[in-house]
Amino acid sequence: MRNKKMKVMSGALAAATVLTAGTLTVAAEGRSSQYLQKLQDEAEYTKEEVLDIAVEDAKLDEKDVKRSRVELDYDDGKLTYDVEFYTDSEEYDYEIDAKTGKILSADREIERDFRDTDPEAEAEYTEEEALEIAREDAQLEEKDIDKSRVKLEHDDGFLIYNVEFYVGNEEYDYEIDADTGRIMDVDYEIEDDFLSEDTEGVEISEAEAEEIALEMVPGASSEDLHMKLERDDGRLIYEGDIRYDGMEYEFEINAENGKIISWESESEWDD
């Protein structure tokens, strides 16, 4: 009789456990649904509208998009949409401000298979031509670009130009096939933490910080350097890098006193 009672109690306990687990799952799903609805209520743009913005920016028609995914969430305190969609051969990723509809970043990548290329092969396109291809794709004029860098390297058997240039607080990164001139990858980003040297608390000008950095790399010039002013943990710093003679140097300089906070170097050929 006692064993029978024990079995009945065990069965009741198991049923209660299942019921409790089910109740928790429903509650969790409810909270998740409420959170997503709260985000959607805060957004000024719908998922459909931001997908249209991204597709239009990519210069595609709706019929070109084979599949897509749009997610809404906070990123660094800003309500943004992550938009991802695919054509037959390309992948697009966008980050769009949910309240203004402004594109914060964009990435386009062409799917490619490994290609066996002669390591000694020479590029059919020059660095200047690769930069021009990227600039025209970005719909910019030569005078718009503040600073640019072009580097030739092998990637998955392809001879690729990595093209990087800056316009104010906007950064553009391209990968261009050095044999065909075809754009293989595009990345565009707006740097929200971009500051000017007129910012209160800045005692060292950009020119002075540049001189401090270049003194560390004899032979390098301002053409080899990229630097920006930003606030890090409440401290104003110049953060940048120098690429010269096969080496890459990354640094941080205190914008209040000119002291070098950090300095790292590595070969550009390191993986």
PASE-989255 format. One record per residue (C-alpha): x, y, z negated; residue in one letter. Coordinates in steps of 0.25 Angstrom, whole numbers, plus 2048, in hexadecimal, padded with zeros to 3 digits. Each point is the difference from the previous one (the first is absolute). Layout:
residues N
+-----+-----+-----+---+
|   u |   v |   w | r |
+-----+-----+-----+---+
|   X |   Y |   Z | A |
...
+-----+-----+-----+---+
***
This chain:
residues 271
+-----+-----+-----+---+
|   u |   v |   w | r |
+-----+-----+-----+---+
| 800 | 800 | 800 | M |
| 80B | 809 | 7FD | R |
| 807 | 7FE | 80D | N |
| 7F3 | 803 | 807 | K |
| 7FF | 80D | 7F9 | K |
| 80E | 803 | 803 | M |
| 7FE | 7FD | 80F | K |
| 7F3 | 809 | 800 | V |
| 808 | 80B | 7F9 | M |
| 80C | 7FF | 80A | S |
| 7F6 | 800 | 80C | G |
| 7F9 | 80D | 7FA | A |
| 80E | 806 | 7FE | L |
| 804 | 7FD | 80E | A |
| 7F3 | 806 | 806 | A |
| 802 | 80D | 7F7 | A |
| 80F | 801 | 806 | T |
| 7FB | 7FF | 80E | V |
| 7F5 | 80A | 7FD | L |
| 80A | 809 | 7FA | T |
| 80A | 7FF | 80B | A |
| 7F5 | 803 | 80A | G |
| 7FB | 80C | 7F9 | T |
| 80E | 805 | 7FF | L |
| 802 | 7FE | 80F | T |
| 7F3 | 807 | 803 | V |
| 804 | 80C | 7F7 | A |
| 80E | 801 | 806 | A |
| 7FA | 800 | 80E | E |
| 7F6 | 80B | 7FB | G |
| 80B | 809 | 7FB | R |
| 808 | 7FE | 80D | S |
| 7F4 | 804 | 808 | S |
| 7FD | 80C | 7F7 | Q |
| 80F | 805 | 801 | Y |
| 7FF | 7FF | 810 | L |
| 7F3 | 807 | 800 | Q |
| 806 | 80B | 7F7 | K |
| 80C | 801 | 80A | L |
| 7F6 | 801 | 80C | Q |
| 7F8 | 80B | 7F9 | D |
| 80C | 808 | 7FE | E |
| 805 | 7FF | 80E | A |
| 7FC | 80A | 80A | E |
| 802 | 7F7 | 80C | Y |
| 7FA | 7F2 | 802 | T |
| 808 | 7F3 | 805 | K |
| 7FA | 801 | 80E | E |
| 804 | 80F | 801 | E |
| 80F | 7FE | 7FC | V |
| 801 | 7F4 | 809 | L |
| 7FB | 809 | 80B | D |
| 80B | 80A | 7FC | I |
| 80B | 7F6 | 801 | A |
| 7FC | 7F9 | 80D | V |
| 7FE | 80E | 806 | E |
| 80E | 804 | 7FB | D |
| 806 | 7F3 | 806 | A |
| 7F9 | 804 | 80D | K |
| 7F8 | 7F3 | 801 | L |
| 7F2 | 7FD | 804 | D |
| 7F7 | 7F9 | 7F6 | E |
| 800 | 7F4 | 809 | K |
| 80F | 7FF | 7FF | D |
| 7FF | 7FC | 7F1 | V |
| 800 | 7F1 | 7FE | K |
| 7FE | 801 | 7F1 | R |
| 802 | 80A | 7F5 | S |
| 800 | 802 | 7F1 | R |
| 7FD | 80C | 7F7 | V |
| 802 | 801 | 7F1 | E |
| 7FE | 80C | 7F7 | L |
| 808 | 802 | 7F3 | D |
| 809 | 80A | 7F9 | Y |
| 80F | 802 | 804 | D |
| 808 | 809 | 7F7 | D |
| 7F4 | 807 | 7FB | G |
| 7FA | 802 | 80E | K |
| 7F4 | 7F9 | 805 | L |
| 804 | 7FA | 80D | T |
| 7FB | 7F6 | 80B | Y |
| 80A | 7F5 | 805 | D |
| 7FC | 7FD | 80E | V |
| 805 | 7F4 | 807 | E |
| 7FD | 7FC | 80E | F |
| 805 | 7F7 | 80C | Y |
| 800 | 800 | 80F | T |
| 805 | 7F4 | 808 | D |
| 80E | 804 | 7FE | S |
| 801 | 80B | 7F6 | E |
| 7FE | 802 | 7F1 | E |
| 7FC | 80E | 7FA | Y |
| 800 | 804 | 7F2 | D |
| 7FB | 80E | 7FB | Y |
| 7FE | 807 | 7F3 | E |
| 7F5 | 80A | 800 | I |
| 7FC | 80A | 7F6 | D |
| 7F2 | 7FC | 7FC | A |
| 7FB | 80E | 7FD | K |
| 807 | 808 | 80B | T |
| 801 | 7F6 | 80B | G |
| 80F | 804 | 802 | K |
| 809 | 7F5 | 805 | I |
| 80B | 7FE | 7F5 | L |
| 808 | 7F5 | 807 | S |
| 7FF | 7F8 | 80C | A |
| 808 | 7F3 | 805 | D |
| 7FF | 7F9 | 80D | R |
| 807 | 7F3 | 803 | E |
| 801 | 7F8 | 80D | I |
| 800 | 7F1 | 7FD | E |
| 80D | 7FA | 807 | R |
| 807 | 7F3 | 801 | D |
| 80F | 7FE | 7FD | F |
| 808 | 803 | 80D | R |
| 80E | 7FB | 802 | D |
| 808 | 80C | 804 | T |
| 80F | 801 | 803 | D |
| 806 | 806 | 7F3 | P |
| 80A | 808 | 80A | E |
| 7F4 | 805 | 809 | A |
| 7FF | 80F | 802 | E |
| 7F4 | 808 | 7FF | A |
| 7F9 | 804 | 80C | E |
| 7FA | 80D | 7F9 | Y |
| 809 | 80A | 7F9 | T |
| 7FE | 806 | 7F2 | E |
| 7FB | 80D | 806 | E |
| 7F5 | 7F9 | 809 | E |
| 7FC | 7F7 | 7F4 | A |
| 7FE | 80D | 7F8 | L |
| 7F8 | 806 | 80B | E |
| 7F7 | 7F4 | 802 | I |
| 7FD | 801 | 7F1 | A |
| 7FE | 80F | 800 | R |
| 7F6 | 7FF | 80C | E |
| 7F8 | 7F5 | 7F9 | D |
| 7FF | 809 | 7F4 | A |
| 7FB | 80B | 809 | Q |
| 80B | 80A | 7FA | L |
| 809 | 809 | 807 | E |
| 80F | 800 | 7FE | E |
| 800 | 80D | 7F8 | K |
| 7F6 | 7FA | 7F6 | D |
| 80A | 7F6 | 7FB | I |
| 808 | 804 | 7F4 | D |
| 80A | 7F5 | 800 | K |
| 801 | 7F2 | 807 | S |
| 809 | 7F4 | 800 | R |
| 801 | 7F4 | 80A | V |
| 807 | 7F3 | 7FD | K |
| 802 | 7F4 | 809 | L |
| 7FF | 7F2 | 7FA | E |
| 7FC | 7F2 | 803 | H |
| 7F2 | 7FB | 7FA | D |
| 7FA | 7F2 | 803 | D |
| 809 | 7FF | 80C | G |
| 7FB | 80E | 806 | F |
| 80A | 80B | 802 | L |
| 7F8 | 80B | 7F8 | I |
| 801 | 80F | 7FE | Y |
| 7FC | 804 | 7F2 | N |
| 7FB | 80F | 802 | V |
| 7FD | 809 | 7F4 | E |
| 7FC | 80E | 800 | F |
| 7FA | 80A | 7F7 | Y |
| 7F6 | 80C | 802 | V |
| 7FE | 807 | 7F3 | G |
| 7FA | 7F6 | 7F6 | N |
| 7FD | 7F6 | 80B | E |
| 809 | 7F4 | 803 | E |
| 800 | 7F8 | 80C | Y |
| 807 | 7F3 | 802 | D |
| 800 | 7F8 | 80E | Y |
| 806 | 7F3 | 805 | E |
| 803 | 801 | 80F | I |
| 804 | 7F5 | 809 | D |
| 80E | 804 | 805 | A |
| 7FE | 7F8 | 80D | D |
| 7F2 | 804 | 804 | T |
| 7FD | 80D | 7F8 | G |
| 7F4 | 7F9 | 7FB | R |
| 7FB | 805 | 7F2 | I |
| 800 | 7F4 | 7F7 | M |
| 7FC | 806 | 7F2 | D |
| 7FC | 80E | 7FB | V |
| 7FF | 805 | 7F2 | D |
| 7FB | 80D | 7FC | Y |
| 7FF | 806 | 7F2 | E |
| 7FD | 80D | 7F9 | I |
| 809 | 803 | 7F4 | E |
| 7F6 | 805 | 7F5 | D |
| 80C | 803 | 7F7 | D |
| 806 | 809 | 80A | F |
| 805 | 80D | 7F9 | L |
| 807 | 80D | 805 | S |
| 80D | 806 | 7FA | E |
| 7F7 | 80C | 7FB | D |
| 7FA | 7F7 | 7F6 | T |
| 801 | 805 | 7F2 | E |
| 80C | 7FA | 7F8 | G |
| 808 | 7FE | 80D | V |
| 80E | 806 | 7FD | E |
| 808 | 7F9 | 80B | I |
| 7FC | 803 | 80F | S |
| 7FE | 7F5 | 80A | E |
| 80D | 805 | 807 | A |
| 808 | 7FF | 7F3 | E |
| 7FB | 7F2 | 7FD | A |
| 803 | 7FC | 80E | E |
| 80E | 805 | 7FF | E |
| 802 | 7F8 | 7F3 | I |
| 7FB | 7F4 | 806 | A |
| 809 | 801 | 80D | L |
| 80C | 803 | 7F7 | E |
| 7FF | 7F1 | 7FC | M |
| 801 | 7FB | 80E | V |
| 80C | 807 | 808 | P |
| 7FD | 801 | 80F | G |
| 7F1 | 800 | 7FE | A |
| 7F7 | 80C | 804 | S |
| 7F2 | 805 | 7FE | S |
| 7FC | 7F8 | 80C | E |
| 803 | 7F3 | 7F9 | D |
| 7F8 | 804 | 7F3 | L |
| 7F1 | 800 | 7FD | H |
| 7FB | 806 | 7F3 | M |
| 7F4 | 805 | 7F9 | K |
| 7FC | 807 | 7F3 | L |
| 7F7 | 7F8 | 7F7 | E |
| 7FB | 7FF | 7F1 | R |
| 805 | 7F3 | 7F9 | D |
| 7FB | 7FE | 7F2 | D |
| 7FE | 80F | 7FE | G |
| 80E | 803 | 805 | R |
| 803 | 807 | 80D | L |
| 80A | 7F8 | 809 | I |
| 805 | 800 | 80E | Y |
| 7FF | 7F2 | 805 | E |
| 806 | 7FC | 80D | G |
| 80A | 7F7 | 808 | D |
| 80C | 802 | 80A | I |
| 802 | 7F6 | 80B | R |
| 80E | 801 | 805 | Y |
| 80B | 7F7 | 806 | D |
| 7F8 | 7F3 | 7FE | G |
| 7FD | 804 | 7F2 | M |
| 7F3 | 804 | 7F9 | E |
| 801 | 809 | 7F3 | Y |
| 7F4 | 802 | 7F7 | E |
| 800 | 80B | 7F6 | F |
| 7F8 | 809 | 7F6 | E |
| 805 | 80E | 7FC | I |
| 7FA | 808 | 7F4 | N |
| 7FA | 80C | 806 | A |
| 802 | 808 | 7F3 | E |
| 80F | 7FE | 7FF | N |
| 805 | 7F9 | 80C | G |
| 805 | 7F4 | 7F9 | K |
| 800 | 7F3 | 808 | I |
| 7F6 | 7F7 | 7F8 | I |
| 802 | 7F3 | 808 | S |
| 809 | 7FC | 80C | W |
| 7FF | 7F2 | 808 | E |
| 807 | 7FC | 80C | S |
| 7FF | 7F4 | 809 | E |
| 804 | 7FB | 80F | S |
| 7F5 | 803 | 80A | E |
| 802 | 7F2 | 805 | W |
| 7FC | 7F9 | 7F3 | D |
| 7F3 | 7F9 | 800 | D |
+-----+-----+-----+---+
***
